Amino acid sequence: MLNRLLHLNLSDDKLEELASRLGADCAFFVRNRPTFAEGIGNLFSPVPLSLAGLQLWLVKPPVFVSTRDAFARIRPRRPELSLRDVCRLPLSEWREAMSNDFEESVFPQFPTIAAIKQKLYDLGALYASMSGSGSSVYGLFAPEAELPEADFGEGCFQSKMTLA
């Protein structure tokens, strides 16, 4: 946004380089399109996927999940299907085919986060997941879905948007 507003005319590659100085995974957000991130979150390759028109519901509970502790407790598993293969499936099949390995260790410690994910499914999410090591949770909904007002608990921030 600053690049546009200040007419800096920096390339996406340069913006990624600058963003990576803020944090290893910050450059991921520069191009604003589906991307596979590998390495320490700094090696990118495009994903042939469009989420345009879907509705995104983001919920952030007032819970702090230590990234360090989350990584210390994670037990990564090799999935039956690679993430690249899952992204080729219809969104309706993602729930059974894609998971966030952090959820297995974070949910028992913070049941509020697990409850938010379940509530998003109860409200009709096609797919829901904790974001990264937590504590935010998002749900993807059909374009025509009615997203009602919902109470996810005291202090929860929530935002709804349609993806472009």
Secondary structure, DSSP 8 states (H G I E B T S, - for coil): -HHHHTT----HHHHHHHHHTT-TTGGGGSS-S-EEEETTTTEEEE-----TT-EEEEEE-S----HHHHHHH------SS-HHHHTTS-GGGHHHH---HHHHHHHHH-HHHHHHHHHHHHTT-SEEEE-TTSS-EEEEE-TT---------TT-EEEEEE--
